[in-house]
Amino acid sequence: MELKLFDYIAFLLICIFIYLKYKNSCNKNNLEKMANTEDINTEINKYLPQIYKADIQSIRNLSSISQKLLDKVGLTIPGDIAIEGKFNYLPLGIIMAFNKEVAPKGWAICDGTQGTPDLRGRFIRMHSGTLGAKNASINVSYDKTIAGNSRSDIRSRILKHKFGETAGTDHHALITNEIPKHNHGVAGNHTHTQSRRSGDSCVHNSKCYRRAANNGYQTLNTGASGKHTHANVGANWGHNNQPPYYVLTYIMKVDIYNANSRPAPAIVSIAPNVVAKPKVVAKPKVAAKPNVVAKSRSTGSHVWGVNSANNIYYSNGKGGNWVQIPGRLKQVSVSSNGSHVWGVNNGDNIYYRNGRGGNWVQIPGRLKFVNVSGDGNHVWGVNRGGNIYYRNGKGGNWVQIPGRLKQVSVSSNGSHVWGVNNGDNIYYRNGRGGNWVQIPGGLKQVSVSGDGNHVWGVTSGNDIFYRNGRGGNWVQIPGKLKFVNVSSDGNHIWGISSANDIFYRNGRGGNWTKIPGRLIQVNVG
């Protein structure tokens, strides 16, 4: 019997259905019957509806799982789940104790490299964002070499630490103020000598009484005794503060696919606009209208941002409305004219689009943060290992730049590059060909204007600072923000608060105005 293309397609469909049911016995019987007949087309038409009916629920389940994973909502699967091979859904950045000295694939030892904290010899404490009330009855030394904390008064606050803070020691020598108040008693027989004249009387172990001229008595103290001293003892050793312990290795998830960071790994996912259309949500939540402040004359014309669900939004400046853009990103950057938009998603995949009207195109490589210059010709970024990369626009190749940073910002023509590392140290270089020069101060995030003359940043405490280029001094700006971004001309400042509220000001001299909506990151052209 000659088989036609239709017959092969039918067989393929049957095999797929059988696989989804995992060797369903009913399907096996149907296949055996089809194998024993010469009129295979008739048999396929006869049994295909039965197989389809039995397996359609499995297909629906797979579709439901895929959609729920895309929508980032709760996933509930009735019954037991059997998985062959490996299943890895741990988020990047998670830290775990590990009973080996070498980290497995996709993980890194927490030794201060590859973007990990240095936990060697460290005791882990839970982060607390607020400090407890003072307790005047508790007195604790605040010597930095002892408590690891420079606060002037940490009574009842000793267990409250900022995220990422390091403190403490494994041994400590007591200082005078840490020794409890106590007395030194004198035990044993001893004598005191006293002088008296005839006719005077004395009480044993007490005072002497001298007879006065009028036959009365005067009370006199005994003579002063000699000096009394205690010899010094002890060796000034520190006492051990460590509880009973067992030594393990701390490891951190650094890369889902490969623990070794690289500039251009293989592409493993599709561009944002190719996946199933994202769930349409209302534009970012409108915050309460702020108090009236000084009105700025103009706003930046291209503002992009992402919210906590990784939805992407665009606004035509301060007075515009937020418009949702298809796709999902965790961070975005736009050129001054809005024609070059770069971003990275939760998998550190890199994407580019030609302005608001273009489509997302995936760029080879992986970065956790990307920044494009005002002219669109200079793209800088850092990966999870803190390695720094540069490329000449969309058409270039990634070139690794010496150094380690966690965030970077570049001016319009690429000649001014600013960045901060994991220790919040600030660095500057004159374009791709320069060398990194450390700038005094400490910031967790920095942003530079197109001409390089306006530099903004925020500290770990969300304080805001400004300086006039590399040669200026840091000046604190009123307010609290966790992220700040300056436009290419330096006149438009956008920021995000710890509550994800959006704020805008017209340059250094303006006032902060709350903008409707909520985002976790914003970038203005």
Secondary structure, DSSP 8 states (H G I E B T S, - for coil): ----HHHHHHHHHHHHHHHHTTS-HHHHHHHHHHHT-S-HHHHHHHHHHHHHHHHHHHHHHHHHHHHHHHHT------S-----S------TT-EEEESSSS--TTEEESBS-TT--B-TT-------SS-----TT------HHHHS---S--TTTTT---TT-----SEE---GGGS--------S---------TT-EE-TTS-EEEE-TTS-EEEE------------------EE---S----EEEEE--SS-SS--SS----S--GGGSS------SS------------S---S-EEEE-TT-EEEEESSTTS--EEEEEE-SEEEE-TTS--EEEE-TT-EEEEESSTTS--EEEEEE-SEEEE-TTSS-EEEE-TT-EEEEESSTTS--EEEEEE-SEEEE-TTS--EEEE-TT-EEEEESSTTS--EEEEEE-SEEEE-TTS--EEEE-TT-EEEEESSTTS--EEEEEE-SEEEE-TTS-EEEEE-TT-EEEEEESTTS--EEEEEE-SEEEE-
